[in-house]
Amino acid sequence: MDNQPILETLELSRIVGGVAIVDRVTITVQRGDVLAVLGPSGAGKTSFLRLLNRLDEPTSGEVLVGGRDYREILPDKLRRSLGMVMQQPNLFPGTVADNISYGPAQRGEVMQTQEIEALLERVNLAGFLSRDVAHLSGGEAQRVSLARTLANNPQVLLLDEPTAALDDDSRQDIEDLVMEIIQAQGLTCVLVTHASSQALKMAGRALVMEQGRVIRTGSVAEVLDVDHTL
């Protein structure tokens, strides 16, 4: 079905120590959507994102990927399909090429040098193939993290505050780069951010979380008109 949502959650919850850090969240994400998840610190934004590809397990509720219960999908395959870029790049020791080729290698595929180089060009890191990741700047490391995720050909890109640890120039570069890639590939994206300006720039729809619950949804402009302090 062409109108089948690519990603849905139904009453999704996670309870830790008796506290609902994600509380009955229901969303629908269509192919090509860019959905921003907004809210104050401690609202449950990152916890919600981690539930989407089973980095954490829900206490109750469902996640559907293309209409299929995600518990029917092997976790490694699910995480390739719903690829996450975190606030801190968390690169493996070694070269840039080692990092980018890691995901395909886990499923028995060998990335050719030209494939890695093409990905590096896409994230504006041409010539970085043999660079040791220990010698990268914060912005460069985040670009490698993005390329590593893209190497798995994800259906959905999950972005957890991907520019929060960067300076203003690097932040803008990463925002522009992600937007270019999303538009060029028609990627679906769920973006956790605390910055209203980033949501307005990058996303079409938004939801606001507070104490684990979704308290507001709509277009980014509608959501931000209600509360400019997010």
PyMOL commands that place a pseudoatom at each C-alpha (Angstrom):
pseudoatom trace, name=CA, resn=MET, resi=1, chain=A, elem=C, hetatm=0, pos=[0.000, 0.000, 0.000]
pseudoatom trace, name=CA, resn=ASP, resi=2, chain=A, elem=C, hetatm=0, pos=[1.424, 3.311, -1.091]
pseudoatom trace, name=CA, resn=ASN, resi=3, chain=A, elem=C, hetatm=0, pos=[-0.221, 5.186, 1.786]
pseudoatom trace, name=CA, resn=GLN, resi=4, chain=A, elem=C, hetatm=0, pos=[1.100, 2.786, 4.434]
pseudoatom trace, name=CA, resn=PRO, resi=5, chain=A, elem=C, hetatm=0, pos=[2.942, 4.827, 7.088]
pseudoatom trace, name=CA, resn=ILE, resi=6, chain=A, elem=C, hetatm=0, pos=[6.615, 3.974, 7.222]
pseudoatom trace, name=CA, resn=LEU, resi=7, chain=A, elem=C, hetatm=0, pos=[6.678, 4.273, 11.018]
pseudoatom trace, name=CA, resn=GLU, resi=8, chain=A, elem=C, hetatm=0, pos=[3.978, 4.214, 13.694]
pseudoatom trace, name=CA, resn=THR, resi=9, chain=A, elem=C, hetatm=0, pos=[3.874, 4.009, 17.455]
pseudoatom trace, name=CA, resn=LEU, resi=10, chain=A, elem=C, hetatm=0, pos=[0.763, 2.950, 19.337]
pseudoatom trace, name=CA, resn=GLU, resi=11, chain=A, elem=C, hetatm=0, pos=[0.496, 3.826, 23.042]
pseudoatom trace, name=CA, resn=LEU, resi=12, chain=A, elem=C, hetatm=0, pos=[4.274, 3.381, 23.349]
pseudoatom trace, name=CA, resn=SER, resi=13, chain=A, elem=C, hetatm=0, pos=[5.536, 3.521, 26.932]
pseudoatom trace, name=CA, resn=ARG, resi=14, chain=A, elem=C, hetatm=0, pos=[8.688, 2.871, 28.920]
pseudoatom trace, name=CA, resn=ILE, resi=15, chain=A, elem=C, hetatm=0, pos=[8.612, 2.780, 32.713]
pseudoatom trace, name=CA, resn=VAL, resi=16, chain=A, elem=C, hetatm=0, pos=[11.845, 2.914, 34.710]
pseudoatom trace, name=CA, resn=GLY, resi=17, chain=A, elem=C, hetatm=0, pos=[11.832, 2.820, 38.499]
pseudoatom trace, name=CA, resn=GLY, resi=18, chain=A, elem=C, hetatm=0, pos=[8.099, 3.322, 38.546]
pseudoatom trace, name=CA, resn=VAL, resi=19, chain=A, elem=C, hetatm=0, pos=[8.318, 6.487, 36.428]
pseudoatom trace, name=CA, resn=ALA, resi=20, chain=A, elem=C, hetatm=0, pos=[6.892, 6.648, 32.896]
pseudoatom trace, name=CA, resn=ILE, resi=21, chain=A, elem=C, hetatm=0, pos=[9.730, 8.287, 30.967]
pseudoatom trace, name=CA, resn=VAL, resi=22, chain=A, elem=C, hetatm=0, pos=[7.785, 7.671, 27.744]
pseudoatom trace, name=CA, resn=ASP, resi=23, chain=A, elem=C, hetatm=0, pos=[4.050, 7.688, 28.377]
pseudoatom trace, name=CA, resn=ARG, resi=24, chain=A, elem=C, hetatm=0, pos=[1.564, 6.306, 25.809]
pseudoatom trace, name=CA, resn=VAL, resi=25, chain=A, elem=C, hetatm=0, pos=[3.017, 8.018, 22.752]
pseudoatom trace, name=CA, resn=THR, resi=26, chain=A, elem=C, hetatm=0, pos=[1.125, 7.477, 19.491]
pseudoatom trace, name=CA, resn=ILE, resi=27, chain=A, elem=C, hetatm=0, pos=[2.505, 8.935, 16.258]
pseudoatom trace, name=CA, resn=THR, resi=28, chain=A, elem=C, hetatm=0, pos=[2.291, 8.280, 12.525]
pseudoatom trace, name=CA, resn=VAL, resi=29, chain=A, elem=C, hetatm=0, pos=[5.194, 9.074, 10.182]
pseudoatom trace, name=CA, resn=GLN, resi=30, chain=A, elem=C, hetatm=0, pos=[4.668, 8.948, 6.428]
pseudoatom trace, name=CA, resn=ARG, resi=31, chain=A, elem=C, hetatm=0, pos=[7.409, 8.361, 3.881]
pseudoatom trace, name=CA, resn=GLY, resi=32, chain=A, elem=C, hetatm=0, pos=[9.355, 11.556, 3.271]
pseudoatom trace, name=CA, resn=ASP, resi=33, chain=A, elem=C, hetatm=0, pos=[8.218, 13.219, 6.500]
pseudoatom trace, name=CA, resn=VAL, resi=34, chain=A, elem=C, hetatm=0, pos=[10.690, 15.147, 8.616]
pseudoatom trace, name=CA, resn=LEU, resi=35, chain=A, elem=C, hetatm=0, pos=[9.266, 15.119, 12.137]
pseudoatom trace, name=CA, resn=ALA, resi=36, chain=A, elem=C, hetatm=0, pos=[10.819, 17.214, 14.895]
pseudoatom trace, name=CA, resn=VAL, resi=37, chain=A, elem=C, hetatm=0, pos=[10.474, 16.056, 18.507]
pseudoatom trace, name=CA, resn=LEU, resi=38, chain=A, elem=C, hetatm=0, pos=[10.656, 19.085, 20.803]
pseudoatom trace, name=CA, resn=GLY, resi=39, chain=A, elem=C, hetatm=0, pos=[10.458, 19.629, 24.519]
pseudoatom trace, name=CA, resn=PRO, resi=40, chain=A, elem=C, hetatm=0, pos=[12.463, 20.641, 27.597]
pseudoatom trace, name=CA, resn=SER, resi=41, chain=A, elem=C, hetatm=0, pos=[15.319, 18.586, 29.040]
pseudoatom trace, name=CA, resn=GLY, resi=42, chain=A, elem=C, hetatm=0, pos=[13.984, 15.462, 30.702]
pseudoatom trace, name=CA, resn=ALA, resi=43, chain=A, elem=C, hetatm=0, pos=[10.822, 15.412, 28.587]
pseudoatom trace, name=CA, resn=GLY, resi=44, chain=A, elem=C, hetatm=0, pos=[11.587, 11.927, 27.243]
pseudoatom trace, name=CA, resn=LYS, resi=45, chain=A, elem=C, hetatm=0, pos=[12.644, 12.910, 23.726]
pseudoatom trace, name=CA, resn=THR, resi=46, chain=A, elem=C, hetatm=0, pos=[15.809, 10.799, 23.532]
pseudoatom trace, name=CA, resn=SER, resi=47, chain=A, elem=C, hetatm=0, pos=[14.170, 7.942, 25.434]
pseudoatom trace, name=CA, resn=PHE, resi=48, chain=A, elem=C, hetatm=0, pos=[11.392, 7.917, 22.843]
pseudoatom trace, name=CA, resn=LEU, resi=49, chain=A, elem=C, hetatm=0, pos=[13.876, 7.908, 19.966]
pseudoatom trace, name=CA, resn=ARG, resi=50, chain=A, elem=C, hetatm=0, pos=[15.822, 5.007, 21.491]
pseudoatom trace, name=CA, resn=LEU, resi=51, chain=A, elem=C, hetatm=0, pos=[12.636, 2.947, 21.661]
pseudoatom trace, name=CA, resn=LEU, resi=52, chain=A, elem=C, hetatm=0, pos=[12.111, 3.309, 17.913]
pseudoatom trace, name=CA, resn=ASN, resi=53, chain=A, elem=C, hetatm=0, pos=[15.042, 1.062, 17.003]
pseudoatom trace, name=CA, resn=ARG, resi=54, chain=A, elem=C, hetatm=0, pos=[15.103, -1.009, 20.196]
pseudoatom trace, name=CA, resn=LEU, resi=55, chain=A, elem=C, hetatm=0, pos=[18.177, 0.464, 21.794]
pseudoatom trace, name=CA, resn=ASP, resi=56, chain=A, elem=C, hetatm=0, pos=[15.787, 0.374, 24.745]
pseudoatom trace, name=CA, resn=GLU, resi=57, chain=A, elem=C, hetatm=0, pos=[12.774, -1.894, 25.111]
pseudoatom trace, name=CA, resn=PRO, resi=58, chain=A, elem=C, hetatm=0, pos=[9.251, -0.543, 25.646]
pseudoatom trace, name=CA, resn=THR, resi=59, chain=A, elem=C, hetatm=0, pos=[7.261, -1.543, 28.701]
pseudoatom trace, name=CA, resn=SER, resi=60, chain=A, elem=C, hetatm=0, pos=[4.077, -1.525, 26.641]
pseudoatom trace, name=CA, resn=GLY, resi=61, chain=A, elem=C, hetatm=0, pos=[2.704, -0.402, 23.306]
pseudoatom trace, name=CA, resn=GLU, resi=62, chain=A, elem=C, hetatm=0, pos=[3.756, -1.113, 19.742]
pseudoatom trace, name=CA, resn=VAL, resi=63, chain=A, elem=C, hetatm=0, pos=[6.115, 0.127, 17.052]
pseudoatom trace, name=CA, resn=LEU, resi=64, chain=A, elem=C, hetatm=0, pos=[5.185, -0.646, 13.450]
pseudoatom trace, name=CA, resn=VAL, resi=65, chain=A, elem=C, hetatm=0, pos=[7.665, -0.329, 10.571]
pseudoatom trace, name=CA, resn=GLY, resi=66, chain=A, elem=C, hetatm=0, pos=[5.879, -0.395, 7.241]
pseudoatom trace, name=CA, resn=GLY, resi=67, chain=A, elem=C, hetatm=0, pos=[2.878, -1.850, 9.055]
pseudoatom trace, name=CA, resn=ARG, resi=68, chain=A, elem=C, hetatm=0, pos=[4.928, -4.671, 10.580]
pseudoatom trace, name=CA, resn=ASP, resi=69, chain=A, elem=C, hetatm=0, pos=[5.456, -5.145, 14.307]
pseudoatom trace, name=CA, resn=TYR, resi=70, chain=A, elem=C, hetatm=0, pos=[9.120, -4.321, 14.808]
pseudoatom trace, name=CA, resn=ARG, resi=71, chain=A, elem=C, hetatm=0, pos=[9.560, -7.250, 17.197]
pseudoatom trace, name=CA, resn=GLU, resi=72, chain=A, elem=C, hetatm=0, pos=[9.311, -9.462, 14.112]
pseudoatom trace, name=CA, resn=ILE, resi=73, chain=A, elem=C, hetatm=0, pos=[12.453, -7.814, 12.701]
pseudoatom trace, name=CA, resn=LEU, resi=74, chain=A, elem=C, hetatm=0, pos=[15.909, -8.865, 13.885]
pseudoatom trace, name=CA, resn=PRO, resi=75, chain=A, elem=C, hetatm=0, pos=[17.341, -6.015, 16.005]
pseudoatom trace, name=CA, resn=ASP, resi=76, chain=A, elem=C, hetatm=0, pos=[20.451, -5.569, 13.827]
pseudoatom trace, name=CA, resn=LYS, resi=77, chain=A, elem=C, hetatm=0, pos=[18.331, -5.366, 10.692]
pseudoatom trace, name=CA, resn=LEU, resi=78, chain=A, elem=C, hetatm=0, pos=[15.933, -2.965, 12.388]
pseudoatom trace, name=CA, resn=ARG, resi=79, chain=A, elem=C, hetatm=0, pos=[18.774, -0.656, 13.412]
pseudoatom trace, name=CA, resn=ARG, resi=80, chain=A, elem=C, hetatm=0, pos=[20.095, -0.574, 9.879]
pseudoatom trace, name=CA, resn=SER, resi=81, chain=A, elem=C, hetatm=0, pos=[16.623, 0.313, 8.616]
pseudoatom trace, name=CA, resn=LEU, resi=82, chain=A, elem=C, hetatm=0, pos=[16.051, 2.935, 11.315]
pseudoatom trace, name=CA, resn=GLY, resi=83, chain=A, elem=C, hetatm=0, pos=[19.553, 4.418, 11.409]
pseudoatom trace, name=CA, resn=MET, resi=84, chain=A, elem=C, hetatm=0, pos=[20.443, 6.638, 14.353]
pseudoatom trace, name=CA, resn=VAL, resi=85, chain=A, elem=C, hetatm=0, pos=[22.912, 9.522, 14.505]
pseudoatom trace, name=CA, resn=MET, resi=86, chain=A, elem=C, hetatm=0, pos=[23.570, 10.486, 18.110]
pseudoatom trace, name=CA, resn=GLN, resi=87, chain=A, elem=C, hetatm=0, pos=[24.675, 13.715, 19.748]
pseudoatom trace, name=CA, resn=GLN, resi=88, chain=A, elem=C, hetatm=0, pos=[28.161, 12.275, 20.307]
pseudoatom trace, name=CA, resn=PRO, resi=89, chain=A, elem=C, hetatm=0, pos=[29.543, 10.441, 17.247]
pseudoatom trace, name=CA, resn=ASN, resi=90, chain=A, elem=C, hetatm=0, pos=[30.922, 7.426, 19.206]
pseudoatom trace, name=CA, resn=LEU, resi=91, chain=A, elem=C, hetatm=0, pos=[33.197, 6.340, 16.383]
pseudoatom trace, name=CA, resn=PHE, resi=92, chain=A, elem=C, hetatm=0, pos=[35.172, 3.107, 16.558]
pseudoatom trace, name=CA, resn=PRO, resi=93, chain=A, elem=C, hetatm=0, pos=[38.972, 3.338, 16.855]
pseudoatom trace, name=CA, resn=GLY, resi=94, chain=A, elem=C, hetatm=0, pos=[40.613, 3.149, 13.450]
pseudoatom trace, name=CA, resn=THR, resi=95, chain=A, elem=C, hetatm=0, pos=[40.206, 4.916, 10.151]
pseudoatom trace, name=CA, resn=VAL, resi=96, chain=A, elem=C, hetatm=0, pos=[37.251, 6.711, 8.646]
pseudoatom trace, name=CA, resn=ALA, resi=97, chain=A, elem=C, hetatm=0, pos=[36.948, 3.867, 6.124]
pseudoatom trace, name=CA, resn=ASP, resi=98, chain=A, elem=C, hetatm=0, pos=[36.838, 1.299, 8.944]
pseudoatom trace, name=CA, resn=ASN, resi=99, chain=A, elem=C, hetatm=0, pos=[33.893, 3.106, 10.491]
pseudoatom trace, name=CA, resn=ILE, resi=100, chain=A, elem=C, hetatm=0, pos=[31.886, 3.582, 7.316]
pseudoatom trace, name=CA, resn=SER, resi=101, chain=A, elem=C, hetatm=0, pos=[32.322, -0.019, 6.149]
pseudoatom trace, name=CA, resn=TYR, resi=102, chain=A, elem=C, hetatm=0, pos=[31.408, -1.506, 9.540]
pseudoatom trace, name=CA, resn=GLY, resi=103, chain=A, elem=C, hetatm=0, pos=[27.638, -1.832, 9.021]
pseudoatom trace, name=CA, resn=PRO, resi=104, chain=A, elem=C, hetatm=0, pos=[27.778, -3.518, 5.617]
pseudoatom trace, name=CA, resn=ALA, resi=105, chain=A, elem=C, hetatm=0, pos=[30.515, -5.837, 6.922]
pseudoatom trace, name=CA, resn=GLN, resi=106, chain=A, elem=C, hetatm=0, pos=[28.166, -7.016, 9.678]
pseudoatom trace, name=CA, resn=ARG, resi=107, chain=A, elem=C, hetatm=0, pos=[25.828, -8.386, 7.027]
pseudoatom trace, name=CA, resn=GLY, resi=108, chain=A, elem=C, hetatm=0, pos=[28.628, -9.939, 4.987]
pseudoatom trace, name=CA, resn=GLU, resi=109, chain=A, elem=C, hetatm=0, pos=[29.038, -7.160, 2.425]
pseudoatom trace, name=CA, resn=VAL, resi=110, chain=A, elem=C, hetatm=0, pos=[32.343, -5.573, 1.472]
pseudoatom trace, name=CA, resn=MET, resi=111, chain=A, elem=C, hetatm=0, pos=[32.182, -1.894, 0.580]
pseudoatom trace, name=CA, resn=GLN, resi=112, chain=A, elem=C, hetatm=0, pos=[34.423, -1.008, -2.329]
pseudoatom trace, name=CA, resn=THR, resi=113, chain=A, elem=C, hetatm=0, pos=[36.795, 1.914, -1.911]
pseudoatom trace, name=CA, resn=GLN, resi=114, chain=A, elem=C, hetatm=0, pos=[34.912, 3.928, -4.506]
pseudoatom trace, name=CA, resn=GLU, resi=115, chain=A, elem=C, hetatm=0, pos=[31.658, 3.413, -2.601]
pseudoatom trace, name=CA, resn=ILE, resi=116, chain=A, elem=C, hetatm=0, pos=[33.222, 4.748, 0.583]
pseudoatom trace, name=CA, resn=GLU, resi=117, chain=A, elem=C, hetatm=0, pos=[34.749, 7.666, -1.287]
pseudoatom trace, name=CA, resn=ALA, resi=118, chain=A, elem=C, hetatm=0, pos=[31.356, 8.497, -2.810]
pseudoatom trace, name=CA, resn=LEU, resi=119, chain=A, elem=C, hetatm=0, pos=[29.789, 8.592, 0.657]
pseudoatom trace, name=CA, resn=LEU, resi=120, chain=A, elem=C, hetatm=0, pos=[32.593, 10.804, 1.941]
pseudoatom trace, name=CA, resn=GLU, resi=121, chain=A, elem=C, hetatm=0, pos=[32.070, 13.191, -0.933]
pseudoatom trace, name=CA, resn=ARG, resi=122, chain=A, elem=C, hetatm=0, pos=[28.368, 13.299, -0.091]
pseudoatom trace, name=CA, resn=VAL, resi=123, chain=A, elem=C, hetatm=0, pos=[29.200, 14.460, 3.455]
pseudoatom trace, name=CA, resn=ASN, resi=124, chain=A, elem=C, hetatm=0, pos=[31.929, 16.848, 2.252]
pseudoatom trace, name=CA, resn=LEU, resi=125, chain=A, elem=C, hetatm=0, pos=[34.846, 14.756, 3.521]
pseudoatom trace, name=CA, resn=ALA, resi=126, chain=A, elem=C, hetatm=0, pos=[36.574, 13.885, 0.255]
pseudoatom trace, name=CA, resn=GLY, resi=127, chain=A, elem=C, hetatm=0, pos=[40.083, 12.591, 0.913]
pseudoatom trace, name=CA, resn=PHE, resi=128, chain=A, elem=C, hetatm=0, pos=[39.369, 11.427, 4.474]
pseudoatom trace, name=CA, resn=LEU, resi=129, chain=A, elem=C, hetatm=0, pos=[39.308, 7.710, 3.648]
pseudoatom trace, name=CA, resn=SER, resi=130, chain=A, elem=C, hetatm=0, pos=[42.482, 6.814, 5.576]
pseudoatom trace, name=CA, resn=ARG, resi=131, chain=A, elem=C, hetatm=0, pos=[42.236, 9.495, 8.251]
pseudoatom trace, name=CA, resn=ASP, resi=132, chain=A, elem=C, hetatm=0, pos=[42.419, 8.229, 11.837]
pseudoatom trace, name=CA, resn=VAL, resi=133, chain=A, elem=C, hetatm=0, pos=[39.180, 9.149, 13.588]
pseudoatom trace, name=CA, resn=ALA, resi=134, chain=A, elem=C, hetatm=0, pos=[41.163, 10.226, 16.653]
pseudoatom trace, name=CA, resn=HIS, resi=135, chain=A, elem=C, hetatm=0, pos=[42.355, 13.231, 14.653]
pseudoatom trace, name=CA, resn=LEU, resi=136, chain=A, elem=C, hetatm=0, pos=[38.949, 14.516, 13.542]
pseudoatom trace, name=CA, resn=SER, resi=137, chain=A, elem=C, hetatm=0, pos=[37.264, 17.698, 14.699]
pseudoatom trace, name=CA, resn=GLY, resi=138, chain=A, elem=C, hetatm=0, pos=[33.799, 17.481, 16.250]
pseudoatom trace, name=CA, resn=GLY, resi=139, chain=A, elem=C, hetatm=0, pos=[32.110, 18.493, 13.005]
pseudoatom trace, name=CA, resn=GLU, resi=140, chain=A, elem=C, hetatm=0, pos=[34.182, 16.035, 10.962]
pseudoatom trace, name=CA, resn=ALA, resi=141, chain=A, elem=C, hetatm=0, pos=[33.416, 13.202, 13.378]
pseudoatom trace, name=CA, resn=GLN, resi=142, chain=A, elem=C, hetatm=0, pos=[29.692, 13.921, 13.142]
pseudoatom trace, name=CA, resn=ARG, resi=143, chain=A, elem=C, hetatm=0, pos=[29.920, 13.832, 9.342]
pseudoatom trace, name=CA, resn=VAL, resi=144, chain=A, elem=C, hetatm=0, pos=[31.605, 10.423, 9.539]
pseudoatom trace, name=CA, resn=SER, resi=145, chain=A, elem=C, hetatm=0, pos=[28.859, 9.256, 11.898]
pseudoatom trace, name=CA, resn=LEU, resi=146, chain=A, elem=C, hetatm=0, pos=[26.267, 10.383, 9.362]
pseudoatom trace, name=CA, resn=ALA, resi=147, chain=A, elem=C, hetatm=0, pos=[28.113, 8.644, 6.508]
pseudoatom trace, name=CA, resn=ARG, resi=148, chain=A, elem=C, hetatm=0, pos=[28.383, 5.454, 8.583]
pseudoatom trace, name=CA, resn=THR, resi=149, chain=A, elem=C, hetatm=0, pos=[24.617, 5.493, 9.096]
pseudoatom trace, name=CA, resn=LEU, resi=150, chain=A, elem=C, hetatm=0, pos=[23.928, 6.205, 5.420]
pseudoatom trace, name=CA, resn=ALA, resi=151, chain=A, elem=C, hetatm=0, pos=[26.131, 3.244, 4.424]
pseudoatom trace, name=CA, resn=ASN, resi=152, chain=A, elem=C, hetatm=0, pos=[23.331, 1.004, 5.733]
pseudoatom trace, name=CA, resn=ASN, resi=153, chain=A, elem=C, hetatm=0, pos=[20.773, 2.569, 3.351]
pseudoatom trace, name=CA, resn=PRO, resi=154, chain=A, elem=C, hetatm=0, pos=[18.299, 3.379, 6.135]
pseudoatom trace, name=CA, resn=GLN, resi=155, chain=A, elem=C, hetatm=0, pos=[14.600, 3.862, 5.462]
pseudoatom trace, name=CA, resn=VAL, resi=156, chain=A, elem=C, hetatm=0, pos=[14.348, 6.320, 8.343]
pseudoatom trace, name=CA, resn=LEU, resi=157, chain=A, elem=C, hetatm=0, pos=[17.035, 8.574, 9.793]
pseudoatom trace, name=CA, resn=LEU, resi=158, chain=A, elem=C, hetatm=0, pos=[16.801, 9.067, 13.564]
pseudoatom trace, name=CA, resn=LEU, resi=159, chain=A, elem=C, hetatm=0, pos=[18.711, 12.158, 14.675]
pseudoatom trace, name=CA, resn=ASP, resi=160, chain=A, elem=C, hetatm=0, pos=[19.277, 12.711, 18.407]
pseudoatom trace, name=CA, resn=GLU, resi=161, chain=A, elem=C, hetatm=0, pos=[20.383, 16.326, 18.926]
pseudoatom trace, name=CA, resn=PRO, resi=162, chain=A, elem=C, hetatm=0, pos=[22.967, 15.834, 16.146]
pseudoatom trace, name=CA, resn=THR, resi=163, chain=A, elem=C, hetatm=0, pos=[24.417, 19.353, 16.418]
pseudoatom trace, name=CA, resn=ALA, resi=164, chain=A, elem=C, hetatm=0, pos=[24.167, 19.991, 20.167]
pseudoatom trace, name=CA, resn=ALA, resi=165, chain=A, elem=C, hetatm=0, pos=[27.881, 19.350, 20.782]
pseudoatom trace, name=CA, resn=LEU, resi=166, chain=A, elem=C, hetatm=0, pos=[29.063, 21.519, 17.860]
pseudoatom trace, name=CA, resn=ASP, resi=167, chain=A, elem=C, hetatm=0, pos=[29.987, 25.174, 17.493]
pseudoatom trace, name=CA, resn=ASP, resi=168, chain=A, elem=C, hetatm=0, pos=[27.688, 27.463, 15.523]
pseudoatom trace, name=CA, resn=ASP, resi=169, chain=A, elem=C, hetatm=0, pos=[29.514, 27.118, 12.205]
pseudoatom trace, name=CA, resn=SER, resi=170, chain=A, elem=C, hetatm=0, pos=[29.667, 23.325, 12.405]
pseudoatom trace, name=CA, resn=ARG, resi=171, chain=A, elem=C, hetatm=0, pos=[26.039, 23.196, 13.528]
pseudoatom trace, name=CA, resn=GLN, resi=172, chain=A, elem=C, hetatm=0, pos=[24.870, 25.112, 10.480]
pseudoatom trace, name=CA, resn=ASP, resi=173, chain=A, elem=C, hetatm=0, pos=[27.047, 22.983, 8.178]
pseudoatom trace, name=CA, resn=ILE, resi=174, chain=A, elem=C, hetatm=0, pos=[25.560, 19.747, 9.554]
pseudoatom trace, name=CA, resn=GLU, resi=175, chain=A, elem=C, hetatm=0, pos=[22.011, 21.102, 9.327]
pseudoatom trace, name=CA, resn=ASP, resi=176, chain=A, elem=C, hetatm=0, pos=[22.524, 22.088, 5.693]
pseudoatom trace, name=CA, resn=LEU, resi=177, chain=A, elem=C, hetatm=0, pos=[24.178, 18.769, 4.890]
pseudoatom trace, name=CA, resn=VAL, resi=178, chain=A, elem=C, hetatm=0, pos=[21.433, 16.674, 6.472]
pseudoatom trace, name=CA, resn=MET, resi=179, chain=A, elem=C, hetatm=0, pos=[18.769, 18.672, 4.657]
pseudoatom trace, name=CA, resn=GLU, resi=180, chain=A, elem=C, hetatm=0, pos=[20.533, 18.167, 1.323]
pseudoatom trace, name=CA, resn=ILE, resi=181, chain=A, elem=C, hetatm=0, pos=[20.780, 14.401, 1.893]
pseudoatom trace, name=CA, resn=ILE, resi=182, chain=A, elem=C, hetatm=0, pos=[17.167, 14.083, 3.059]
pseudoatom trace, name=CA, resn=GLN, resi=183, chain=A, elem=C, hetatm=0, pos=[15.921, 15.965, 0.016]
pseudoatom trace, name=CA, resn=ALA, resi=184, chain=A, elem=C, hetatm=0, pos=[18.217, 14.187, -2.457]
pseudoatom trace, name=CA, resn=GLN, resi=185, chain=A, elem=C, hetatm=0, pos=[17.309, 10.702, -1.206]
pseudoatom trace, name=CA, resn=GLY, resi=186, chain=A, elem=C, hetatm=0, pos=[13.732, 11.350, -0.138]
pseudoatom trace, name=CA, resn=LEU, resi=187, chain=A, elem=C, hetatm=0, pos=[14.606, 10.094, 3.341]
pseudoatom trace, name=CA, resn=THR, resi=188, chain=A, elem=C, hetatm=0, pos=[12.174, 10.038, 6.222]
pseudoatom trace, name=CA, resn=CYS, resi=189, chain=A, elem=C, hetatm=0, pos=[13.569, 11.623, 9.379]
pseudoatom trace, name=CA, resn=VAL, resi=190, chain=A, elem=C, hetatm=0, pos=[12.716, 11.906, 13.072]
pseudoatom trace, name=CA, resn=LEU, resi=191, chain=A, elem=C, hetatm=0, pos=[14.750, 14.722, 14.616]
pseudoatom trace, name=CA, resn=VAL, resi=192, chain=A, elem=C, hetatm=0, pos=[15.084, 15.256, 18.360]
pseudoatom trace, name=CA, resn=THR, resi=193, chain=A, elem=C, hetatm=0, pos=[16.093, 18.837, 19.046]
pseudoatom trace, name=CA, resn=HIS, resi=194, chain=A, elem=C, hetatm=0, pos=[15.784, 21.454, 21.768]
pseudoatom trace, name=CA, resn=ALA, resi=195, chain=A, elem=C, hetatm=0, pos=[16.240, 24.285, 19.239]
pseudoatom trace, name=CA, resn=SER, resi=196, chain=A, elem=C, hetatm=0, pos=[13.101, 25.780, 17.718]
pseudoatom trace, name=CA, resn=SER, resi=197, chain=A, elem=C, hetatm=0, pos=[15.194, 27.369, 14.952]
pseudoatom trace, name=CA, resn=GLN, resi=198, chain=A, elem=C, hetatm=0, pos=[16.530, 23.960, 13.914]
pseudoatom trace, name=CA, resn=ALA, resi=199, chain=A, elem=C, hetatm=0, pos=[13.046, 22.440, 13.884]
pseudoatom trace, name=CA, resn=LEU, resi=200, chain=A, elem=C, hetatm=0, pos=[11.701, 25.319, 11.810]
pseudoatom trace, name=CA, resn=LYS, resi=201, chain=A, elem=C, hetatm=0, pos=[14.584, 25.024, 9.355]
pseudoatom trace, name=CA, resn=MET, resi=202, chain=A, elem=C, hetatm=0, pos=[14.626, 21.257, 8.936]
pseudoatom trace, name=CA, resn=ALA, resi=203, chain=A, elem=C, hetatm=0, pos=[11.201, 19.790, 9.722]
pseudoatom trace, name=CA, resn=GLY, resi=204, chain=A, elem=C, hetatm=0, pos=[7.682, 19.994, 8.357]
pseudoatom trace, name=CA, resn=ARG, resi=205, chain=A, elem=C, hetatm=0, pos=[5.864, 18.523, 11.356]
pseudoatom trace, name=CA, resn=ALA, resi=206, chain=A, elem=C, hetatm=0, pos=[6.552, 18.611, 15.061]
pseudoatom trace, name=CA, resn=LEU, resi=207, chain=A, elem=C, hetatm=0, pos=[5.430, 17.144, 18.327]
pseudoatom trace, name=CA, resn=VAL, resi=208, chain=A, elem=C, hetatm=0, pos=[6.138, 18.487, 21.785]
pseudoatom trace, name=CA, resn=MET, resi=209, chain=A, elem=C, hetatm=0, pos=[6.838, 16.177, 24.708]
pseudoatom trace, name=CA, resn=GLU, resi=210, chain=A, elem=C, hetatm=0, pos=[6.572, 16.967, 28.390]
pseudoatom trace, name=CA, resn=GLN, resi=211, chain=A, elem=C, hetatm=0, pos=[7.091, 14.468, 31.210]
pseudoatom trace, name=CA, resn=GLY, resi=212, chain=A, elem=C, hetatm=0, pos=[7.070, 11.621, 28.705]
pseudoatom trace, name=CA, resn=ARG, resi=213, chain=A, elem=C, hetatm=0, pos=[3.789, 12.577, 27.046]
pseudoatom trace, name=CA, resn=VAL, resi=214, chain=A, elem=C, hetatm=0, pos=[2.985, 14.210, 23.729]
pseudoatom trace, name=CA, resn=ILE, resi=215, chain=A, elem=C, hetatm=0, pos=[1.203, 17.438, 24.620]
pseudoatom trace, name=CA, resn=ARG, resi=216, chain=A, elem=C, hetatm=0, pos=[1.014, 19.022, 21.188]
pseudoatom trace, name=CA, resn=THR, resi=217, chain=A, elem=C, hetatm=0, pos=[1.375, 18.093, 17.521]
pseudoatom trace, name=CA, resn=GLY, resi=218, chain=A, elem=C, hetatm=0, pos=[1.049, 19.894, 14.208]
pseudoatom trace, name=CA, resn=SER, resi=219, chain=A, elem=C, hetatm=0, pos=[3.120, 21.720, 11.646]
pseudoatom trace, name=CA, resn=VAL, resi=220, chain=A, elem=C, hetatm=0, pos=[6.325, 23.200, 13.045]
pseudoatom trace, name=CA, resn=ALA, resi=221, chain=A, elem=C, hetatm=0, pos=[4.960, 26.701, 12.503]
pseudoatom trace, name=CA, resn=GLU, resi=222, chain=A, elem=C, hetatm=0, pos=[1.744, 25.857, 14.382]
pseudoatom trace, name=CA, resn=VAL, resi=223, chain=A, elem=C, hetatm=0, pos=[3.598, 24.267, 17.277]
pseudoatom trace, name=CA, resn=LEU, resi=224, chain=A, elem=C, hetatm=0, pos=[6.074, 27.119, 17.625]
pseudoatom trace, name=CA, resn=ASP, resi=225, chain=A, elem=C, hetatm=0, pos=[3.357, 29.751, 17.429]
pseudoatom trace, name=CA, resn=VAL, resi=226, chain=A, elem=C, hetatm=0, pos=[1.860, 28.215, 20.545]
pseudoatom trace, name=CA, resn=ASP, resi=227, chain=A, elem=C, hetatm=0, pos=[5.089, 28.259, 22.540]
pseudoatom trace, name=CA, resn=HIS, resi=228, chain=A, elem=C, hetatm=0, pos=[8.130, 30.227, 21.428]
pseudoatom trace, name=CA, resn=THR, resi=229, chain=A, elem=C, hetatm=0, pos=[10.187, 29.163, 24.462]
pseudoatom trace, name=CA, resn=LEU, resi=230, chain=A, elem=C, hetatm=0, pos=[10.972, 25.608, 23.272]
for i in range(1, 230): cmd.bond("trace and resi %d" % i, "trace and resi %d" % (i + 1))
show_as sticks, trace
zoom trace
